[in-house]
Amino acid sequence: MEKVKITLKDGSVREVNKGTTVYDIAKEISEGLARVAVSGEINGEVVDLSHSVEEDCQLSILRFDDEGGKESFRHTSSHILAQAVKRLYPNTKLAIGPAIDNGYYYDFDSEHKFTPEDLEKIEAEMQKIVKEKLELKRFELPRNEAIKFMEDQGEGYKVELIQDLPEDAVISFYQQGEFVDLCAGPHLPSTEKVKAIKLLSVAGAYWRGDEKNKMLQRIYGTAFEKKKDLEEYLHRLEEAKKRDHRKIGKELDLFSMQEEGPGFPFFHPKGMVVRNQLENFWREEHVKRGYEEIKTPIILNEQLWRQSGHWDHYQQNMYFTEIDDQRYAVKPMNCPGAILSFRRKMHSYRDLPIRMGELGLVHRHELSGALHGLMRVRCFTQDDAHLFMLPEQIKDEIIGVIDFVDHVYKSFGFKYHVELSTRPEDSMGTDEEWNLAIDSLKEALESKGLAYKINEGDGAFYGPKIDFHLEDCIGRTWQCGTIQLDFQMPQRFDLNYVGADGEKHKPIMLHRVIYGSIERFIGILIEHFAGKFPTWLAPVQVKILPITDKHMEYAIKLKDEMMEKGIRVEVDGRNEKIGYKIREAQLSKVPYMLVLGDKEIEENSVAVRSRDKGELGVVESAKFIEDVIKEIDTKEM
């Protein structure tokens, strides 16, 4: 028989018969590997274990722990969900059901309104399907037969999906028992591998994400190989609920969302303290690194946005207005304003690099169903910077930003991972420019020894980007920082500098954010710290608790002394028992509580209670103040 060569992940090469399945190759490597295999990856494409190898290729056998393995596993789980729903509610119409981060969902059009009790019933039916060990069989149909097949099933949404596929698309289906679904795959070989299932919630979702279309019911779920892993995940979800920034933000009176401005957050005095501290830290660190701060207008002429390319590539996310019979746009990004700031005068090559920082308020249209506290809003402040540089400065400037991002995230105790996003379909510029930009970002990452994942086609329309994904204390990741290398804007706006040869040249532009959005970063911090901000960020750093009215004079004296030294301090002078005052301060998550009685007045001391460590004993007041100031100045976590 004809042989083909397969190169495995470890670099070893095997020869197998042409047409051998991925599963049989896994079995040939080891019985143990075949038992845990969930799918394969051939030349970067995830495939079923039943896929036959027809030519020389690179092959990885994927387990559940691999990203592609998880996707196959959870995609199969979504089909099990759809099959269970069709069994229990036969008149339901199927829409789509992909794997997503940490789970999957399926959208249904049903006259039945799904309730939490229904989820338990559906989950029980899913467990039955798992126990039935149904084999998943893939088959393909020509377009006309595929459309008729779905029409006969009464699945109008699937018919629409097929009709929208390219003419040359392969139209495939997967069958498990009596259930058949239109799907590109890949999937598990059988339902039996999905041992640990949990349905989580029901939500509304417009068909194809378009608010003009019908509202469907979306059921979210998750699935794991082992029940232990599912239990750990559900525990993290419970912990996330306790840390919900919307709940804590209300309890601590940090911010609110009002009906009069959906998606437009209101920051309260205590929330402004946190915000101002973050902005102060941002400014201090930028000054150290040679950045200049600018401020650009929120509303600019429509022509500017046509010139920048946002009109063609981003218009659906923008807000517009009219002034003096001319069209204007509310800025969704800060870059055109920074470009105009650079262009205000001619620069010499000796001036470069020029680093412009801006805490710029932007507005973007989001669907009402996508809004989520501070995490997804319609107006937010980006901690933007735009760097203009010579071609030979690209690598050093990117490395400088990487080091800056690293410093800021470590200051908050965050770990992070890095992703590199390449050219999207909807983009500007030549292949040569994009390749140079991508190579420059790769070179900088590799010179820093940073591992990174490539996201094909996920770059900005004007350039590739590096994204930084923070990991919080319960293991969730949040995309915050971004570095985008841009050859396009300097050309579109005819930006120039005078080179050493006396001629005009185009600078290279770098866009970057570190927090990403001040609002979202605050939301992440609230959840990361569960509202227990480190002392330097806490809205109230010290709460003074006099036991009775006769201790008030000493409390006021201490308060005045601390305020003079920049400590944010409050006195609880209410006529309440001291135990009640302590509990209230603890619920307010104040880092330090000072209890004052007769002994403390006599000794000019304070009885210190820490939010995190409990009773710390009696300390001389001057020593306590000195220690707190040191903790604040060093931004101790």
C-alpha positions in Angstrom: 0.0 0.0 0.0 1.0 3.6 -0.6 2.7 5.2 2.5 2.5 8.8 3.8 4.8 10.5 6.3 3.4 12.1 9.4 5.5 14.5 11.5 4.3 14.4 15.2 4.4 17.2 17.7 7.8 16.0 19.2 9.4 16.2 15.7 9.5 12.4 15.2 8.4 11.1 11.8 6.3 8.0 11.1 5.2 6.2 8.0 1.6 4.9 7.8 -0.6 3.5 5.1 -2.4 6.2 3.1 -6.0 6.5 4.4 -5.2 5.5 8.0 -7.4 7.3 10.5 -6.1 9.7 13.2 -7.5 7.4 15.8 -5.6 4.4 14.4 -2.4 6.4 14.4 -3.0 7.4 18.0 -3.5 3.7 18.8 -0.4 2.7 17.0 1.6 5.3 19.1 0.0 3.9 22.4 -3.2 2.4 23.7 -3.2 5.0 26.5 -3.0 7.9 24.0 -5.9 6.5 22.0 -8.0 6.3 25.1 -7.6 10.0 26.0 -7.6 11.3 22.4 -10.6 13.5 21.5 -9.6 14.8 18.1 -6.6 15.5 15.9 -4.9 18.4 14.3 -3.5 18.1 10.8 -1.4 21.0 9.5 -3.1 23.3 12.0 -6.6 22.2 11.3 -8.6 20.4 14.0 -10.2 17.2 12.6 -12.3 14.2 13.8 -10.4 11.1 15.0 -12.1 9.3 12.1 -10.4 11.6 9.6 -8.2 9.6 7.2 -4.7 10.9 6.5 -4.2 11.1 2.7 -0.9 12.9 2.3 2.3 13.8 4.2 1.4 16.1 7.1 2.1 17.4 10.5 -0.2 15.7 13.0 -1.0 16.3 16.7 -3.2 14.0 18.7 -5.4 16.3 20.8 -6.6 15.5 24.4 -9.2 17.4 26.4 -6.5 19.7 27.8 -5.5 21.0 24.4 -7.4 24.0 23.1 -8.6 22.2 19.9 -9.5 19.2 22.0 -11.7 21.2 24.4 -13.4 22.8 21.4 -14.3 19.4 19.8 -15.4 18.1 23.2 -17.7 21.0 23.9 -19.0 21.3 20.4 -20.2 17.7 20.8 -21.7 18.7 24.1 -23.8 21.4 22.3 -25.1 18.7 19.9 -26.1 16.6 22.9 -27.9 19.6 24.3 -29.8 20.2 21.0 -30.7 16.5 20.8 -32.1 16.5 24.4 -34.1 19.7 23.7 -35.6 18.1 20.5 -36.5 15.0 22.4 -38.3 16.9 25.1 -39.7 19.8 23.0 -40.1 18.3 19.4 -41.4 21.5 17.8 -38.3 23.5 18.7 -36.3 24.9 15.8 -32.5 24.7 15.9 -30.3 27.8 15.2 -26.6 27.5 16.0 -24.6 25.8 18.8 -20.8 26.5 19.0 -18.2 25.8 21.6 -17.1 29.0 23.4 -14.6 29.7 26.2 -15.3 27.5 29.2 -18.3 25.8 27.6 -20.9 26.0 24.8 -24.4 27.3 24.0 -27.2 26.5 21.6 -29.8 28.9 20.3 -33.4 27.7 20.0 -36.6 29.0 18.5 -39.3 27.5 20.7 -42.8 28.3 21.8 -41.9 26.8 25.2 -40.3 29.3 27.5 -37.3 27.6 29.1 -37.0 27.9 32.9 -34.3 26.9 35.4 -36.4 23.8 36.2 -36.4 22.9 32.5 -32.6 23.0 32.5 -32.6 20.2 35.1 -34.9 18.2 32.9 -32.8 18.8 29.8 -29.6 18.0 31.7 -31.1 14.6 32.8 -31.9 13.8 29.2 -28.4 14.8 28.1 -27.0 12.3 30.7 -29.2 9.6 29.1 -27.8 10.4 25.6 -24.3 10.1 27.0 -25.1 6.7 28.5 -26.5 5.6 25.1 -23.0 5.9 23.7 -24.2 7.2 20.4 -21.7 7.3 17.6 -21.2 10.6 15.7 -21.2 10.0 12.0 -20.2 12.6 9.5 -21.8 12.8 6.0 -21.9 15.3 3.2 -24.6 16.4 0.7 -24.7 18.5 -2.4 -26.2 22.0 -1.8 -29.7 21.3 -3.2 -30.0 18.0 -1.4 -28.8 19.6 1.8 -31.4 22.4 1.6 -34.2 19.8 0.9 -32.9 17.6 3.7 -33.2 20.5 6.2 -36.5 21.7 4.7 -37.9 18.3 5.3 -36.8 18.5 8.9 -38.6 21.8 9.2 -35.3 23.5 10.1 -35.6 27.0 8.5 -32.6 28.5 10.2 -30.3 25.7 8.9 -31.7 26.2 5.4 -30.7 29.9 5.6 -27.2 29.0 6.8 -26.7 26.6 3.9 -28.0 29.2 1.4 -25.4 31.7 2.7 -22.5 29.3 2.3 -20.1 29.9 -0.6 -20.9 27.9 -3.8 -17.9 25.7 -3.4 -18.4 25.0 0.3 -18.4 21.4 1.6 -21.8 20.9 3.3 -21.5 18.4 6.1 -23.8 16.9 8.7 -23.3 14.9 11.9 -25.7 12.2 13.0 -26.0 10.7 16.5 -28.9 8.3 16.9 -32.1 10.0 15.6 -30.5 13.5 15.7 -28.9 15.1 12.7 -27.3 18.6 12.6 -25.7 20.8 10.0 -22.2 21.1 11.2 -18.6 21.5 9.9 -17.3 19.7 13.0 -15.0 18.3 14.3 -16.6 16.2 17.0 -15.9 13.3 19.4 -16.4 9.8 18.0 -19.2 9.1 20.5 -21.3 10.8 23.1 -20.0 8.5 25.9 -16.9 10.6 26.5 -18.9 13.6 27.8 -19.1 12.5 31.5 -19.5 15.8 33.4 -22.3 18.1 32.1 -23.9 21.2 33.6 -26.4 23.6 32.1 -25.8 27.1 33.5 -28.4 29.6 32.3 -30.9 30.8 29.7 -30.6 34.2 27.9 -32.1 35.9 24.9 -30.1 36.2 21.6 -31.0 37.7 18.3 -30.7 35.4 15.3 -27.3 36.1 13.8 -26.7 38.9 16.4 -29.0 41.3 14.5 -31.6 43.1 16.6 -33.9 43.3 13.5 -34.1 39.5 13.6 -36.2 37.3 15.9 -35.2 36.9 19.5 -34.2 33.3 20.3 -33.5 31.4 23.5 -29.9 30.6 24.2 -29.0 27.9 26.7 -25.5 28.0 28.1 -23.7 25.0 29.4 -20.3 23.5 30.2 -18.8 20.1 30.1 -15.6 18.3 31.3 -14.1 14.9 31.1 -14.0 14.5 34.9 -16.6 15.4 37.5 -13.9 16.8 39.7 -12.9 19.4 37.1 -16.6 20.3 36.6 -17.0 20.8 40.4 -13.9 23.0 40.5 -15.2 25.1 37.6 -18.6 25.5 39.3 -16.9 26.6 42.5 -15.1 29.3 40.5 -18.4 30.4 39.0 -19.8 30.8 42.5 -16.8 32.7 43.6 -17.2 34.9 40.5 -20.8 35.6 41.5 -19.7 36.8 44.9 -17.1 39.0 43.2 -19.5 40.5 40.6 -18.3 44.1 40.2 -21.9 45.3 39.7 -22.9 43.9 43.1 -19.8 45.1 45.0 -19.8 48.4 43.1 -23.3 49.1 44.5 -22.4 47.9 48.1 -19.3 50.1 48.2 -21.1 53.0 46.4 -18.5 53.2 43.7 -20.6 53.5 40.5 -24.0 53.0 39.0 -25.8 52.6 35.7 -28.9 54.8 35.3 -32.0 54.2 33.1 -31.4 57.6 31.6 -28.1 56.5 30.2 -27.9 52.7 29.5 -24.2 51.8 28.9 -23.0 55.1 30.2 -21.6 54.7 33.8 -21.9 57.2 36.6 -18.9 57.3 39.0 -19.7 58.2 42.6 -17.2 60.0 44.9 -15.6 56.8 46.2 -15.4 55.3 42.7 -13.7 58.5 41.6 -11.0 58.0 44.3 -10.1 54.6 42.7 -10.3 56.1 39.2 -8.1 59.1 40.1 -5.5 56.9 41.8 -5.3 54.8 38.6 -4.9 57.9 36.5 -2.3 59.4 38.8 -0.3 56.2 38.7 -0.6 56.2 34.9 0.6 59.8 34.6 3.6 59.2 37.0 4.8 56.2 35.0 4.4 57.9 31.7 6.4 60.9 32.7 9.2 58.5 33.8 9.3 57.0 30.3 9.4 60.2 28.3 5.7 60.5 27.3 3.9 63.8 26.7 0.2 64.0 27.6 -2.3 65.4 25.2 -6.1 65.9 25.1 -8.2 65.8 21.9 -11.8 66.6 21.2 -14.6 64.1 21.5 -16.4 65.3 18.4 -14.6 65.8 15.1 -15.7 66.3 11.4 -17.0 63.3 9.5 -14.3 63.8 6.8 -11.6 63.0 9.3 -13.2 59.6 9.9 -13.4 59.0 6.2 -9.7 59.8 5.8 -8.7 57.5 8.8 -10.7 54.6 7.3 -13.0 54.3 10.3 -15.9 55.3 8.0 -15.4 52.3 5.8 -14.4 49.8 8.5 -16.0 50.9 11.7 -19.0 53.0 10.9 -21.6 50.6 12.4 -20.0 51.2 15.9 -20.0 55.0 15.7 -22.4 57.8 16.8 -23.0 60.8 14.6 -24.3 64.4 15.0 -24.8 67.5 13.0 -23.3 71.0 13.6 -23.9 73.9 11.3 -25.3 71.6 8.6 -22.2 69.5 8.6 -21.9 65.9 9.7 -19.7 65.1 12.8 -18.8 61.8 14.5 -18.3 61.2 18.2 -14.9 59.6 18.4 -14.8 55.8 18.8 -11.0 55.9 19.0 -8.3 58.5 19.9 -5.8 57.9 17.1 -7.0 60.5 14.5 -6.8 63.2 17.2 -3.3 62.2 18.1 -2.4 62.2 14.4 -3.6 65.8 14.1 -1.6 66.7 17.2 1.5 65.3 15.6 0.8 67.0 12.3 0.5 70.5 13.8 4.2 71.2 13.1 7.0 69.7 11.1 9.3 67.4 13.1 12.9 66.5 12.6 14.3 62.9 12.8 16.1 64.1 15.9 12.7 64.6 17.6 11.7 61.0 17.2 10.5 58.9 18.8 7.6 61.1 20.0 5.4 59.4 22.6 1.9 61.0 23.1 -0.3 59.7 25.9 -4.0 60.5 26.3 -6.7 59.5 28.7 -9.3 59.9 25.9 -13.0 59.4 26.3 -14.5 57.4 23.4 -18.0 56.3 22.5 -18.9 53.1 20.7 -22.3 51.7 19.8 -23.0 48.4 21.6 -26.3 46.4 21.4 -28.3 46.7 24.7 -28.1 43.0 25.2 -24.3 43.1 25.2 -24.0 45.7 27.9 -22.5 44.4 31.2 -21.7 46.7 34.1 -18.3 48.4 33.5 -17.0 45.5 31.4 -19.1 46.4 28.3 -20.2 50.0 28.1 -20.9 52.6 25.4 -18.5 55.2 26.6 -15.1 54.6 28.2 -11.7 56.2 28.7 -8.9 54.6 26.9 -5.4 55.0 28.4 -4.1 55.5 24.9 -0.7 56.4 23.6 0.5 56.9 20.1 4.2 56.7 19.3 5.7 58.1 16.2 9.2 56.7 15.2 11.8 56.0 12.7 11.9 52.6 11.0 15.1 51.7 12.9 13.4 52.5 16.2 10.5 50.1 15.8 12.0 47.1 17.8 13.3 49.2 20.7 10.0 51.1 21.0 7.9 47.9 21.0 10.2 46.4 23.6 9.9 49.5 25.7 6.1 49.2 25.6 6.3 45.5 26.5 8.4 46.3 29.5 6.0 49.1 30.5 3.0 46.8 30.3 4.9 44.2 32.3 5.7 46.7 35.1 2.1 47.9 35.4 0.5 44.5 35.5 3.1 43.2 38.1 2.3 46.3 40.2 -1.3 44.9 40.5 -0.1 41.3 41.0 -1.4 40.1 37.7 0.0 37.3 35.6 -0.7 37.5 31.9 -0.2 35.7 28.5 0.4 37.2 25.1 -1.4 36.8 21.7 -0.3 38.1 18.3 -3.2 38.9 15.9 -2.6 39.1 12.2 -4.2 40.7 9.1 -8.1 40.5 9.0 -10.0 40.2 5.8 -11.4 43.8 6.2 -8.1 45.7 6.2 -6.0 48.4 4.5 -2.4 48.3 3.1 -0.1 46.0 1.1 1.0 42.5 2.0 4.6 43.8 2.2 3.6 46.4 4.9 1.6 43.8 6.9 4.4 41.2 6.7 7.0 43.8 7.9 4.7 44.9 10.8 3.9 41.3 11.9 7.6 40.4 11.7 8.5 43.4 13.8 6.1 42.4 16.5 7.3 38.8 16.5 10.9 39.9 16.7 10.3 42.1 19.7 8.3 39.3 21.5 11.0 36.8 20.8 13.8 39.1 21.9 12.0 39.4 25.3 11.6 35.6 25.4 7.8 35.9 25.6 5.8 32.9 24.5 2.8 33.9 22.4 -0.1 32.4 20.5 -1.0 33.6 17.0 -4.6 34.6 16.3 -4.9 34.5 12.5 -7.0 37.3 11.0 -7.8 39.1 14.3 -5.7 42.2 13.9 -7.0 45.8 13.6 -8.0 47.0 10.1 -4.9 49.1 9.9 -2.3 46.8 11.5 -1.4 43.7 13.4 -1.4 43.7 17.2 -0.1 42.2 20.4 -2.8 41.6 23.0 -2.1 41.1 26.7 -4.5 38.8 28.6 -4.5 39.3 32.4 -5.3 36.3 34.7 -7.2 37.2 37.9 -7.1 35.5 41.2 -9.8 32.9 40.3 -8.2 32.0 36.9 -10.3 34.1 34.5 -8.5 36.0 31.7 -9.3 39.5 30.6 -7.9 41.1 27.4 -6.6 44.5 28.4 -3.3 45.8 26.9 -2.7 46.1 23.2 0.2 47.1 21.0 -0.7 47.9 17.3 1.9 48.6 14.7 0.5 50.9 11.9 2.0 51.8 8.6 -1.3 53.0 7.2 -2.4 56.1 9.2 0.9 58.1 8.5 0.2 57.5 4.7 -3.5 58.4 4.8 -2.8 61.6 6.7 0.5 62.4 4.9 2.5 62.6 8.1 6.2 63.5 7.6 9.4 64.3 9.4 12.6 65.8 8.0 15.3 63.1 7.8 19.1 63.4 8.1 19.1 63.8 4.3 16.9 66.9 4.5 14.1 65.1 2.7 10.6 64.3 4.0 9.9 60.7 5.2 6.9 58.9 6.7 7.1 58.0 10.4 6.0 54.6 11.7 3.1 54.8 14.2 2.5 52.6 17.2 -0.9 52.5 19.0 -1.0 51.1 22.5 -3.1 50.9 25.7 -2.2 49.3 29.0 -5.3 49.4 31.2 -7.3 49.1 28.0 -10.2 51.0 29.4 -10.2 52.7 32.8 -13.8 51.6 33.4 -13.2 48.0 32.5 -10.0 47.9 34.4 -11.8 49.1 37.5 -14.4 46.4 37.0 -11.6 43.8 36.8 -9.8 45.1 39.9 -13.1 45.1 41.9 -13.6 41.4 41.0 -9.9 40.5 41.4 -9.7 42.0 44.9 -13.4 41.2 45.7 -13.7 44.9 46.6 -10.8 44.7 49.1 -8.6 47.1 47.3 -4.9 47.4 48.4 -4.5 50.4 50.7 -3.1 52.8 48.1 -6.3 52.3 46.0 -8.9 52.0 48.7 -11.4 54.9 48.7 -11.2 55.0 52.5 -7.9 53.8 53.9 -8.5 54.2 57.6 -11.7 54.3 59.7 -11.4 55.7 63.1 -13.9 54.2 65.6 -14.2 56.1 68.9 -15.9 53.9 71.6 -17.9 56.8 73.1 -18.5 60.5 72.6 -15.8 61.4 75.1 -13.2 59.8 72.7 -14.3 62.0 69.7 -11.9 64.8 70.3 -8.9 62.5 70.0 -10.5 60.9 66.9 -10.9 64.3 65.2 -7.3 65.2 66.1 -6.0 61.9 64.6 -8.1 62.4 61.5 -6.8 65.9 60.9 -3.2 64.7 61.3 -3.7 61.9 58.8 -5.5 64.0 56.3 -2.6 66.5 56.4 -0.3 63.6 55.4 -2.6 62.5 52.5 -4.3 59.5 54.2 -7.9 59.1 53.2 -9.6 58.7 56.6 -13.1 58.9 58.1 -14.4 59.0 61.7 -17.5 56.9 62.6 -18.9 59.2 65.3 -22.4 57.5 65.5 -23.9 56.7 68.8 -23.6 52.9 68.2 -21.8 50.0 69.9 -18.2 49.5 68.9 -18.9 46.0 67.7 -21.5 47.4 65.3 -19.0 50.0 64.0 -16.3 47.4 63.4 -18.7 45.2 61.4 -19.8 48.1 59.3 -16.2 49.1 58.6 -15.4 45.5 57.7 -18.3 45.3 55.3 -17.1 48.6 53.7 -13.8 46.7 53.2 -11.7 49.5 54.8 -8.1 48.3 55.1 -7.5 49.7 58.7 -9.9 50.3 61.6 -8.6 52.2 64.6 -10.5 51.7 67.9 -10.1 54.5 70.4 -10.8 54.3 74.1 -9.4 55.7 77.4 -6.2 53.7 77.2 -5.4 54.9 73.6 -5.9 58.6 74.6 -3.6 58.2 77.6 -0.9 56.5 75.6 -1.4 58.5 72.4 -1.9 55.2 70.6 -4.4 53.3 68.5 -5.8 49.8 68.7 -5.4 48.6 65.1 -7.6 46.1 63.4 -6.7 45.0 59.8 -9.3 44.1 57.3 -7.2 41.2 56.1 -5.3 40.1 59.2 -7.6 40.9 62.1 -6.4 42.4 65.4 -2.9 43.8 65.3 -2.8 45.2 68.8 -2.1 48.7 70.2 0.4 50.8 68.3 1.7 54.3 68.9 -0.3 56.6 66.6 2.8 58.2 65.0 4.2 54.7 64.2 0.9 53.6 62.6 0.7 56.7 60.4 4.3 56.2 59.3 3.7 52.5 58.4 0.5 53.3 56.5 2.2 56.1 54.5 5.0 53.7 53.6 2.4 51.0 52.5 0.7 53.6 50.3 3.9 55.1 48.8 5.2 51.6 47.8 1.8 50.5 46.5 2.0 47.4 48.5 -0.3 44.7 47.4 
